[in-house]
């Protein structure tokens, strides 16, 4: 039903304002269904309540919705959040992991065949991660190399969608051809910016 949110946003773009009752009638769904999606849109900053109108002296005020001032005209942010919510609702662990692995492969794009040297694989992985905005580096340790990410491209979404950390996990697995374990998650050390860290197994 994520597509219904896009339809609500599109309707508000064209009609400026609407009530939940009007939207339910417009899309031929229940008022409870519309309110569920409006709650998501409100919580994520896509729409806002601009005023309450008393349609009946005995009834409670009817809330009037409009697009929020910060909503982008492209609607890409809505599409992203709706897609992530759909993925997050997958209960089957194996199915969820398969979906995230496929997404990781799409994000990585075309990469060179896995090189036998782990050092070279680490170097090429860091290069690709930095192309994706991670500000990544790697450090040698006696037990195993660590990959440090100084910038999480998804930091503003992590609280709502923790599965994005799993996505990073699969990105690294695919880039390195080896399994990794996350050892730090947006951890701050002294006055430094938060980092995420993965240990190569």
Backbone torsions as a table, in degrees:
resi	resn	phi	psi	omega
1	UNK	NA	4.1	-179.9
2	UNK	-58.6	-29.4	-179.8
3	UNK	-62.1	-28.2	178.5
4	UNK	-62.9	-34.7	177.5
5	UNK	-63.3	-41.2	177.9
6	UNK	-64.0	-37.2	177.9
7	UNK	-66.5	-38.1	177.7
8	UNK	-63.6	-46.2	179.3
9	UNK	-60.9	-43.6	179.7
10	UNK	-62.6	-41.6	179.8
11	UNK	-62.5	-44.1	-179.6
12	UNK	-68.1	-30.2	175.4
13	UNK	-63.8	-39.3	-175.8
14	UNK	-85.1	-28.2	-173.4
15	UNK	-115.8	1.1	175.0
16	UNK	72.9	-57.3	-176.5
17	UNK	-138.9	162.0	174.9
18	UNK	-169.0	158.9	172.0
19	UNK	-97.6	166.2	177.7
20	UNK	-63.9	-39.0	179.8
21	UNK	-62.4	-44.1	179.6
22	UNK	-63.2	-40.8	179.5
23	UNK	-66.0	-39.9	178.2
24	UNK	-61.3	-42.6	177.7
25	UNK	-66.6	-38.8	-177.9
26	UNK	-62.4	-41.4	-174.8
27	UNK	-104.3	5.6	175.4
28	UNK	56.2	47.7	176.3
29	UNK	-129.5	171.5	-178.7
30	UNK	-73.8	157.3	177.4
31	UNK	-63.9	-34.8	178.2
32	UNK	-63.6	-40.3	178.9
33	UNK	-63.4	-46.0	179.4
34	UNK	-62.5	-43.0	-179.0
35	UNK	-64.4	-34.8	176.7
36	UNK	-59.6	-46.2	-178.5
37	UNK	-74.3	-34.8	176.5
38	UNK	-64.8	-35.8	177.8
39	UNK	-61.6	-44.0	176.6
40	UNK	-60.6	-46.0	-178.6
41	UNK	-65.4	-37.4	176.5
42	UNK	-66.0	-49.4	-176.6
43	UNK	-63.3	-26.6	-177.7
44	UNK	-103.9	10.8	170.5
45	UNK	79.0	18.1	-179.6
46	UNK	-87.2	-34.1	178.0
47	UNK	-129.0	166.6	176.6
48	UNK	-144.2	157.8	175.1
49	UNK	-88.4	121.0	-176.3
50	UNK	-95.1	-26.9	173.9
51	UNK	-170.1	166.7	175.5
52	UNK	-110.0	133.0	-178.1
53	UNK	-117.6	129.2	175.5
54	UNK	-85.7	101.3	179.1
55	UNK	-82.4	-20.1	179.4
56	UNK	-140.0	137.7	-178.7
57	UNK	-62.9	-23.9	-179.3
58	UNK	-98.2	-19.9	-177.1
59	UNK	-84.6	166.3	176.8
60	UNK	-77.6	156.1	-178.8
61	UNK	-59.2	143.0	176.6
62	UNK	-91.8	127.4	-179.8
63	UNK	-80.2	137.6	178.0
64	UNK	-108.1	128.4	-175.2
65	UNK	-105.9	149.1	171.0
66	UNK	-144.8	167.7	173.7
67	UNK	-64.6	144.0	177.3
68	UNK	-72.0	157.6	-178.6
69	UNK	-64.9	-26.3	-176.7
70	UNK	-87.7	-8.1	-177.0
71	UNK	-65.6	128.1	179.5
72	UNK	-75.7	148.1	-177.5
73	UNK	-67.8	-23.3	-177.0
74	UNK	-76.8	-26.5	-177.4
75	UNK	73.2	13.3	-178.1
76	UNK	-66.1	-35.1	179.9
77	UNK	-64.8	-39.4	176.7
78	UNK	-63.7	-44.4	179.4
79	UNK	-60.3	-43.4	-179.6
80	UNK	-62.5	-50.5	-177.3
81	UNK	-66.0	-38.8	178.5
82	UNK	-64.9	-41.1	178.9
83	UNK	-64.7	-42.4	179.2
84	UNK	-65.8	-36.6	178.2
85	UNK	-65.5	-40.7	178.6
86	UNK	-61.0	-43.7	179.4
87	UNK	-66.2	-41.1	-177.7
88	UNK	-62.3	-24.8	-177.2
89	UNK	-83.8	-1.3	177.3
90	UNK	-71.3	118.2	-175.9
91	UNK	-87.1	-29.1	-178.9
92	UNK	-73.6	116.5	-174.4
93	UNK	-59.5	-44.3	-178.4
94	UNK	-65.7	-41.1	178.7
95	UNK	-64.5	-41.9	178.6
96	UNK	-61.9	-45.5	-179.8
97	UNK	-63.7	-40.0	178.4
98	UNK	-63.7	-40.3	178.8
99	UNK	-64.4	-43.3	-179.7
100	UNK	-68.5	-36.7	178.6
101	UNK	-64.8	-42.9	177.7
102	UNK	-62.6	-40.3	178.4
103	UNK	-64.5	-40.7	178.1
104	UNK	-60.8	-43.1	-179.8
105	UNK	-63.5	-39.8	177.9
106	UNK	-63.6	-44.0	-179.0
107	UNK	-63.8	-42.5	-178.9
108	UNK	-62.8	-41.0	-177.6
109	UNK	75.7	-153.5	-178.1
110	UNK	-73.6	124.6	177.1
111	UNK	-129.6	160.5	179.1
112	UNK	-68.7	155.2	174.4
113	UNK	-57.2	149.9	-178.2
114	UNK	-59.6	122.8	179.6
115	UNK	-82.6	144.8	-179.7
116	UNK	-64.0	-26.7	-178.5
117	UNK	-83.8	122.1	178.5
118	UNK	-64.2	-35.7	-179.8
119	UNK	-60.8	-44.4	178.5
120	UNK	-66.5	-40.3	178.0
121	UNK	-61.8	-39.1	177.4
122	UNK	-62.7	-43.3	-179.8
123	UNK	-62.9	-45.8	-179.2
124	UNK	-69.8	-32.8	177.6
125	UNK	-66.0	-43.1	179.2
126	UNK	-62.6	-41.2	178.7
127	UNK	-59.5	-45.5	-179.1
128	UNK	-67.6	-41.6	178.9
129	UNK	-60.5	-39.3	-180.0
130	UNK	-70.6	-30.4	172.8
131	UNK	-64.3	-27.4	179.5
132	UNK	-90.6	0.2	173.8
133	UNK	94.5	16.0	-175.4
134	UNK	-82.7	-16.2	-174.5
135	UNK	50.6	58.1	-171.9
136	UNK	-96.6	156.6	171.0
137	UNK	-152.0	167.5	176.1
138	UNK	-128.9	151.6	179.9
139	UNK	-126.7	141.4	175.5
140	UNK	-84.2	136.6	175.5
141	UNK	-134.2	160.3	-176.3
142	UNK	-62.1	-35.7	-178.4
143	UNK	-83.6	-48.1	-179.2
144	UNK	-167.1	157.3	176.6
145	UNK	-67.3	150.4	174.4
146	UNK	-115.3	139.5	173.1
147	UNK	-106.8	124.6	-177.9
148	UNK	-111.1	128.3	178.8
149	UNK	-107.8	113.1	-177.3
150	UNK	-87.5	-9.3	178.2
151	UNK	-143.3	120.7	175.2
152	UNK	-94.4	113.4	-179.9
153	UNK	-61.1	-17.7	-176.3
154	UNK	-109.5	17.0	-171.7
155	UNK	-56.2	-34.3	-179.3
156	UNK	-73.5	-11.2	-177.2
157	UNK	-110.5	-11.8	-171.8
158	UNK	-58.5	-43.4	-178.2
159	UNK	-59.9	-38.6	-179.9
160	UNK	-81.7	-31.1	-174.5
161	UNK	-133.7	75.9	-179.7
162	UNK	-62.3	-14.0	177.9
163	UNK	-62.9	-15.6	179.4
164	UNK	-65.7	-26.2	173.6
165	UNK	-67.0	-37.9	175.3
166	UNK	-64.6	-35.8	177.6
167	UNK	-61.4	-44.1	176.2
168	UNK	-59.0	-40.2	178.3
169	UNK	-56.8	-46.9	-179.0
170	UNK	-73.1	-32.3	174.1
171	UNK	-56.7	-48.4	-178.2
172	UNK	-67.9	-40.1	177.4
173	UNK	-57.0	-45.9	-177.7
174	UNK	-69.7	-39.9	-179.3
175	UNK	-67.3	-40.6	-173.7
176	UNK	-91.2	-21.8	-173.1
177	UNK	69.6	20.2	178.9
178	UNK	-140.6	158.7	179.2
179	UNK	-80.0	148.4	177.4
180	UNK	-128.8	160.7	177.2
181	UNK	-130.5	129.2	179.7
182	UNK	-76.8	126.2	-178.7
183	UNK	-112.3	-17.6	175.5
184	UNK	-140.0	140.1	179.0
185	UNK	-129.8	107.1	-179.3
186	UNK	45.7	50.5	-178.6
187	UNK	-93.4	133.3	178.6
188	UNK	-99.7	135.3	174.9
189	UNK	-117.6	113.9	-178.1
190	UNK	56.0	-122.8	-176.5
191	UNK	-98.0	10.9	-176.8
192	UNK	-83.2	159.4	176.2
193	UNK	-67.2	154.1	179.1
194	UNK	-60.6	144.5	176.9
195	UNK	-125.2	159.0	166.2
196	UNK	-115.9	145.0	-176.6
197	UNK	-136.2	138.7	178.4
198	UNK	-125.8	136.6	176.1
199	UNK	-99.4	132.2	-179.9
200	UNK	-83.1	125.0	-178.3
201	UNK	-83.3	NA	NA
